[in-house]
Amino acid sequence: MASACEEHHGFRFSKYKLHPMGSYPSISHGKHTFELFGPVTQFLHANYDKGMVAFLACVQELATFAKHYDVNRRGYAAKGSSSSSMPLFELPYNIEGDKVCGHTVRLRFNSNEKWTKALKYMLANLKVMLVWATSEGGPLCRDPPQQQQQPQQSSPKEQTE
């Protein structure tokens, strides 16, 4: 989704570069690359944690892009008022630093239960973003709204031929 926004709308992450490579995604910052896949061992926690925190920052940055997109492209004058039937974009779960809804995405020094909740909330945010991006008027909408055309009626001369 983020890559598609980059291709179609010139959106770029300010600090990071995503590398969506199927089952082996990674994220880079300058010369450093962090893997976003497992298995994660005790030795590799720090590298994975940095990658997850970077990815969460990208999710937050994409959410900010979505709000600005709604304001600029969908015709919103101010928060809460719109000329469109769609509400202004907002994430369901708040992101602050390395936390989603108060739960950290860092695996190190975290319980599996809390880490799983953090990822659950992050995935829910991504799902909302996907729905927004592919909705009518969204940046990834394949079928722009079309005006319904009246069926053409044939003339009596065409009917007899």
N, C-alpha and C positions, 0 to 999 in steps of 0.2 A: 504494500500500500504506500509506504513512504517512498519507495523507488519510483512508483508510478506517479506520485505527486511531483517528484523531482523531474521526471521526464516531460510531463505535460504542462506543468505550471511554473517551472523554474525554482521550485522550493528547494532550498539547501539547508542542511543542518549547519549550525554555526561552528560547532567544535568537532563533530564526529562524522565518520563516513561508514555507512552500513554496507556490509558485504553479504547479501542474501544468497547463500550457496546451498540451497536445499537443506539437508540434514546437518550441515556444518556451517552455520552462519557465524559471522564474526563482526566486530566493530573496531574501527581504528581511530586513533587520535594522534596525529603527527606520525612519529615512527613506531608507536606502540600499537599492537593489535591484540585484541582480547577475544577469546573464543566464547560463544554463547551456547555451547552444547556440552554434554557430559559424555562419559562419566567424570564426575569431579571428585578428585581425591583430596585428602587433607592437605597435601602439598600444593595443590593447584587452586585452593579456595580463593586466595587473594586475587589471582588473575581472573577467575570467573566472577568474583564479586565486583571487580572494577568494570568488567564488561556489562554486568547487569545494571549497575548504577548508571553507566553511560547510556545504555539502552533506555532506561527509565527517563533519563534527561531528554532523549530523543522523543519519547512519547509525549512528554510535557511540551516540548517545542512544537511538535506536530499539533497538539491541542491548541496552542496559542495561534498557530497558522490557521486552524479551523475557525476560531473565533473571528480573526481578522478577515478571513475569506467571507464569512457570513455577513459581516458588517459591510464590506466593500462590494461583494459580488451579488449578494442576495437582497440588497436594498434595505438593510436594517438601519434605522436612524439612530437608535440608542438601545441599550439593553432593555429587553422587555417589550419594546415596541417594534413592530415589523409590518411591512407591506405584504409579507409572505405568510402562508399558513404554518411554516416550519419555525420552531423556536430557535433562538440563538444557541449555538453549540456550547455544550458544557459537559465535562467529564462527570460520570456518576461518583467516582471515587477520587478524592483529592490526592494530589502528588506533591510531596514536600521533600526535597533532597533525595535521599535514598529510600523514602517511605511512601507507601500507597495506603491510604486510610489508616495511618499509624503503624503499619507493619513494614519492616525493612525487607528489601529484596536481597540483602546480603545473606549468604549461606553460613559464613563463618560466625561463630559465637551466637547462633540463632537456633531455635528449636525447629524441627521439621514442620510442626504444626503451624507456627507463625510464618515461616518462610512460604509454606504452601498457600496460606491465606493471602500473603502479599502478591504472589504470582496469580492467584485466582482473581484478585481485584485488578491487577494490571491487565490480564486477559479480557476481563469484562470491559475495561476502558478501551482496549483495542477493538473489541467487538462493536462498541458504540461508534468508534471512529470509522470502522468499515461501513456500517450502515449509513452514517453521515456522508462519507465520501462517495458512495455509490447511489445515493438518493437523488431524486430529481433536483437538478440545479447544483449538485455536488461536483467537486473537481474530477471525479472519476466516472461520472454518469455517462454511460455509452449511448443512451437514447435520449437526446434532448426532447423536451416536450414538443409535441407536434400538434398543429391545429387540425381538428377533425375536418375532413373534406366531405362535402355533400356528394352523394353518388350522382353521377351524370346520368341524366335521362336521355334516352335516344329519341330522336325525332320520329314522327310517324313514317316518314319516307324511309328511314333506315330499318324500321321494323318490317316493312313489306318486302324488302330486298332479300 
